Amino acid sequence: MDGLSDDELNDIEARALVASEGPWRSAAGPADDPEAGEALILTAANHNPPYLYLRTNTGDQVTPQDFDFIANARQDVPSLVAEVRRLRGLLAENL
């Protein structure tokens, strides 16, 4: 693979744009039990639903860092898309 195509970048951005509003965060709560592989991801409304309830059934321990990674993807993906576009613009200017 020669890198991320413009179409692939557009698809990633489109998925981020239609996801529930951020910021999201991983939260302790009744479902937060990393040893059981369960956690809540709070979306924009931090005290009431909407939230995502995540549960793994692999039997493997899922760490709080795993859930933080998922929650922060909501903020991180749009930032990364913007940075790729910025860097591509700089590269195009210098060619």
MDAnalysis code that builds the backbone (N, CA, C; Angstrom):
import MDAnalysis as mda
import numpy as np

u = mda.Universe.empty(285, n_residues=95, atom_resindex=np.repeat(np.arange(95), 3), trajectory=True)
u.add_TopologyAttr("name", ["N", "CA", "C"] * 95)
u.add_TopologyAttr("resid", np.arange(1, 96))
u.add_TopologyAttr("resname", ["MET", "ASP", "GLY", "LEU", "SER", "ASP", "ASP", "GLU", "LEU", "ASN", "ASP", "ILE", "GLU", "ALA", "ARG", "ALA", "LEU", "VAL", "ALA", "SER", "GLU", "GLY", "PRO", "TRP", "ARG", "SER", "ALA", "ALA", "GLY", "PRO", "ALA", "ASP", "ASP", "PRO", "GLU", "ALA", "GLY", "GLU", "ALA", "LEU", "ILE", "LEU", "THR", "ALA", "ALA", "ASN", "HIS", "ASN", "PRO", "PRO", "TYR", "LEU", "TYR", "LEU", "ARG", "THR", "ASN", "THR", "GLY", "ASP", "GLN", "VAL", "THR", "PRO", "GLN", "ASP", "PHE", "ASP", "PHE", "ILE", "ALA", "ASN", "ALA", "ARG", "GLN", "ASP", "VAL", "PRO", "SER", "LEU", "VAL", "ALA", "GLU", "VAL", "ARG", "ARG", "LEU", "ARG", "GLY", "LEU", "LEU", "ALA", "GLU", "ASN", "LEU"])
u.atoms.positions = np.array([
    [0.846, -1.183, 0.000],
    [0.000, 0.000, 0.000],
    [0.884, 1.236, 0.000],
    [0.478, 2.210, -0.779],
    [1.259, 3.430, -0.921],
    [0.776, 4.559, -0.022],
    [-0.027, 4.268, 0.923],
    [-0.548, 5.304, 1.811],
    [-2.053, 5.391, 1.710],
    [-2.585, 6.290, 2.472],
    [-4.031, 6.481, 2.559],
    [-4.505, 7.307, 1.374],
    [-5.447, 6.768, 0.613],
    [-5.966, 7.505, -0.541],
    [-6.899, 8.619, -0.066],
    [-7.161, 9.573, -0.953],
    [-8.112, 10.636, -0.619],
    [-9.492, 10.061, -0.338],
    [-9.896, 9.036, -1.096],
    [-11.196, 8.412, -0.862],
    [-11.256, 7.766, 0.517],
    [-10.184, 7.080, 0.915],
    [-10.145, 6.456, 2.235],
    [-10.204, 7.520, 3.341],
    [-9.468, 8.599, 3.164],
    [-9.483, 9.686, 4.135],
    [-10.876, 10.315, 4.210],
    [-11.516, 10.494, 3.066],
    [-12.880, 11.034, 3.041],
    [-13.857, 10.105, 3.759],
    [-13.699, 8.797, 3.570],
    [-14.566, 7.830, 4.241],
    [-14.389, 7.885, 5.760],
    [-13.142, 7.982, 6.206],
    [-12.866, 8.088, 7.646],
    [-13.511, 9.353, 8.208],
    [-13.328, 10.454, 7.503],
    [-13.897, 11.720, 7.956],
    [-15.423, 11.654, 7.986],
    [-16.030, 11.032, 6.988],
    [-17.487, 10.922, 6.930],
    [-18.024, 10.122, 8.119],
    [-17.344, 9.042, 8.488],
    [-17.776, 8.265, 9.652],
    [-17.683, 9.097, 10.929],
    [-16.633, 9.883, 11.056],
    [-16.477, 10.726, 12.249],
    [-17.553, 11.812, 12.299],
    [-17.904, 12.353, 11.156],
    [-18.888, 13.437, 11.131],
    [-20.286, 12.990, 11.524],
    [-20.626, 11.730, 11.286],
    [-21.979, 11.265, 11.613],
    [-22.061, 10.575, 12.972],
    [-20.929, 10.377, 13.628],
    [-20.938, 9.787, 14.973],
    [-21.535, 10.791, 15.957],
    [-22.011, 10.299, 17.077],
    [-22.557, 11.178, 18.107],
    [-21.535, 12.244, 18.483],
    [-22.055, 13.401, 18.824],
    [-21.209, 14.545, 19.170],
    [-20.254, 14.200, 20.306],
    [-19.071, 14.769, 20.248],
    [-18.082, 14.578, 21.299],
    [-18.065, 15.761, 22.234],
    [-17.195, 15.785, 23.184],
    [-16.200, 14.748, 23.433],
    [-16.811, 13.531, 24.123],
    [-16.196, 12.408, 23.890],
    [-16.558, 11.180, 24.589],
    [-15.497, 10.931, 25.646],
    [-15.865, 10.160, 26.670],
    [-14.877, 9.766, 27.665],
    [-15.272, 8.426, 28.261],
    [-14.284, 7.718, 28.680],
    [-14.488, 6.455, 29.375],
    [-14.835, 6.786, 30.814],
    [-15.816, 6.095, 31.375],
    [-16.281, 6.466, 32.705],
    [-16.460, 5.263, 33.608],
    [-16.132, 5.465, 34.865],
    [-16.435, 4.456, 35.872],
    [-17.934, 4.507, 36.128],
    [-18.474, 3.397, 36.428],
    [-19.908, 3.332, 36.696],
    [-20.300, 1.903, 36.967],
    [-21.580, 1.642, 37.035],
    [-22.019, 0.296, 37.363],
    [-21.517, -0.746, 36.377],
    [-21.297, -0.349, 35.134],
    [-20.852, -1.330, 34.144],
    [-19.335, -1.371, 34.028],
    [-18.628, -0.516, 34.750],
    [-17.180, -0.435, 34.600],
    [-16.503, -1.516, 35.429],
    [-16.109, -2.562, 34.767],
    [-15.430, -3.674, 35.428],
    [-14.428, -4.240, 34.442],
    [-13.211, -3.658, 34.363],
    [-12.246, -4.097, 33.358],
    [-11.950, -5.586, 33.396],
    [-12.005, -6.183, 34.585],
    [-11.726, -7.618, 34.642],
    [-12.817, -8.421, 33.964],
    [-14.029, -7.894, 33.955],
    [-15.121, -8.566, 33.263],
    [-15.213, -8.100, 31.818],
    [-14.408, -7.071, 31.457],
    [-14.437, -6.540, 30.105],
    [-15.647, -5.679, 29.839],
    [-16.045, -4.854, 30.808],
    [-17.204, -4.003, 30.652],
    [-16.861, -2.571, 31.032],
    [-17.472, -1.614, 30.343],
    [-17.280, -0.204, 30.679],
    [-18.345, 0.626, 29.989],
    [-18.480, 1.851, 30.463],
    [-19.331, 2.835, 29.823],
    [-18.455, 3.825, 29.081],
    [-18.904, 4.231, 27.908],
    [-18.309, 5.345, 27.190],
    [-19.380, 6.419, 27.168],
    [-19.125, 7.525, 27.850],
    [-20.089, 8.617, 27.871],
    [-19.916, 9.463, 26.630],
    [-21.023, 9.758, 25.983],
    [-20.976, 10.647, 24.828],
    [-21.211, 12.061, 25.333],
    [-21.717, 12.961, 24.524],
    [-21.766, 14.384, 24.876],
    [-22.524, 14.664, 26.170],
    [-23.586, 13.937, 26.456],
    [-24.330, 14.149, 27.701],
    [-23.659, 13.327, 28.788],
    [-22.884, 13.978, 29.641],
    [-22.034, 13.262, 30.585],
    [-22.756, 12.714, 31.809],
    [-24.004, 13.069, 32.034],
    [-24.666, 12.609, 33.253],
    [-25.875, 11.715, 32.969],
    [-26.362, 11.692, 31.776],
    [-27.492, 10.852, 31.378],
    [-27.153, 10.190, 30.057],
    [-27.929, 9.172, 29.673],
    [-27.713, 8.673, 28.321],
    [-27.793, 9.849, 27.360],
    [-27.120, 9.882, 26.257],
    [-26.616, 8.703, 25.566],
    [-25.240, 8.263, 26.068],
    [-25.069, 6.991, 26.097],
    [-23.778, 6.400, 26.401],
    [-23.676, 5.090, 25.649],
    [-22.455, 4.618, 25.546],
    [-22.203, 3.320, 24.935],
    [-21.838, 2.359, 26.045],
    [-22.425, 1.211, 26.023],
    [-22.082, 0.162, 26.974],
    [-21.249, -0.845, 26.200],
    [-20.028, -1.039, 26.613],
    [-19.131, -1.949, 25.920],
    [-18.872, -3.171, 26.781],
    [-18.897, -4.313, 26.140],
    [-18.624, -5.549, 26.863],
    [-17.880, -6.486, 25.933],
    [-16.830, -7.065, 26.434],
    [-16.119, -8.081, 25.668],
    [-16.520, -9.445, 26.191],
    [-16.434, -10.419, 25.339],
    [-16.768, -11.772, 25.787],
    [-15.639, -12.741, 25.462],
    [-14.439, -12.208, 25.365],
    [-13.305, -13.052, 24.996],
    [-12.716, -13.783, 26.185],
    [-13.044, -13.346, 27.392],
    [-12.429, -13.923, 28.575],
    [-11.096, -13.276, 28.901],
    [-10.580, -12.465, 27.988],
    [-9.336, -11.750, 28.237],
    [-9.644, -10.472, 29.005],
    [-8.719, -10.089, 29.853],
    [-8.907, -8.842, 30.582],
    [-8.744, -7.678, 29.623],
    [-9.669, -6.761, 29.674],
    [-9.602, -5.530, 28.903],
    [-9.240, -4.428, 29.872],
    [-8.243, -3.638, 29.523],
    [-7.747, -2.630, 30.453],
    [-8.547, -1.335, 30.347],
    [-8.508, -0.517, 31.382],
    [-9.124, 0.804, 31.284],
    [-8.545, 1.610, 30.118],
    [-7.274, 1.373, 29.803],
    [-6.651, 2.074, 28.679],
    [-7.307, 1.693, 27.355],
    [-7.783, 0.458, 27.237],
    [-8.494, 0.048, 26.020],
    [-9.768, 0.864, 25.841],
    [-10.508, 1.025, 26.938],
    [-11.740, 1.800, 26.859],
    [-11.451, 3.284, 26.639],
    [-10.385, 3.800, 27.238],
    [-9.982, 5.190, 26.992],
    [-9.649, 5.399, 25.523],
    [-8.965, 4.415, 24.927],
    [-8.626, 4.501, 23.511],
    [-9.892, 4.608, 22.660],
    [-10.886, 3.777, 22.942],
    [-12.135, 3.795, 22.181],
    [-12.844, 5.136, 22.358],
    [-12.948, 5.598, 23.591],
    [-13.636, 6.859, 23.855],
    [-12.935, 8.028, 23.182],
    [-11.622, 8.061, 23.269],
    [-10.878, 9.185, 22.708],
    [-10.791, 9.166, 21.197],
    [-11.107, 8.037, 20.586],
    [-11.124, 7.984, 19.124],
    [-12.088, 9.030, 18.563],
    [-13.162, 9.338, 19.301],
    [-14.140, 10.333, 18.842],
    [-13.487, 11.695, 18.640],
    [-12.576, 12.058, 19.511],
    [-11.873, 13.333, 19.372],
    [-10.631, 13.185, 18.493],
    [-9.962, 12.061, 18.609],
    [-8.675, 11.874, 17.939],
    [-8.802, 11.731, 16.428],
    [-9.804, 10.999, 15.969],
    [-9.926, 10.752, 14.528],
    [-10.111, 12.055, 13.746],
    [-11.045, 12.935, 14.126],
    [-11.154, 14.193, 13.383],
    [-9.865, 15.024, 13.425],
    [-9.176, 15.014, 14.557],
    [-7.908, 15.758, 14.648],
    [-6.862, 15.173, 13.715],
    [-6.793, 13.855, 13.657],
    [-5.825, 13.209, 12.774],
    [-6.156, 13.449, 11.305],
    [-7.430, 13.413, 10.947],
    [-7.831, 13.702, 9.563],
    [-7.421, 15.123, 9.194],
    [-7.681, 16.068, 10.089],
    [-7.302, 17.469, 9.821],
    [-5.792, 17.615, 9.662],
    [-5.031, 16.900, 10.484],
    [-3.570, 16.984, 10.393],
    [-3.056, 16.371, 9.092],
    [-3.636, 15.262, 8.673],
    [-3.235, 14.665, 7.396],
    [-3.518, 15.641, 6.261],
    [-4.687, 16.256, 6.280],
    [-5.024, 17.232, 5.223],
    [-4.069, 18.427, 5.256],
    [-3.729, 18.909, 6.448],
    [-2.802, 20.043, 6.576],
    [-1.435, 19.678, 6.015],
    [-0.932, 18.516, 6.389],
    [0.384, 18.092, 5.920],
    [0.396, 17.833, 4.417],
    [-0.679, 17.284, 3.893],
    [-0.766, 17.084, 2.442],
    [-0.760, 18.429, 1.713],
    [-1.438, 19.412, 2.307],
    [-1.437, 20.748, 1.709],
    [-0.046, 21.350, 1.691],
    [0.698, 21.219, 2.784],
    [2.075, 21.719, 2.843],
    [2.962, 20.998, 1.834],
    [2.782, 19.693, 1.731],
    [3.570, 18.911, 0.800],
    [3.277, 19.344, -0.632],
    [2.010, 19.562, -0.946],
    [1.640, 19.974, -2.297],
    [2.224, 21.348, -2.637],
    [2.292, 22.239, -1.653],
    [2.869, 23.560, -1.871],
    [4.361, 23.498, -2.179],
    [5.035, 22.491, -1.626],
    [6.484, 22.397, -1.772],
    [6.935, 21.493, -2.901],
    [6.023, 20.964, -3.669],
    [6.417, 20.103, -4.790],
    [6.563, 20.858, -6.067],
])
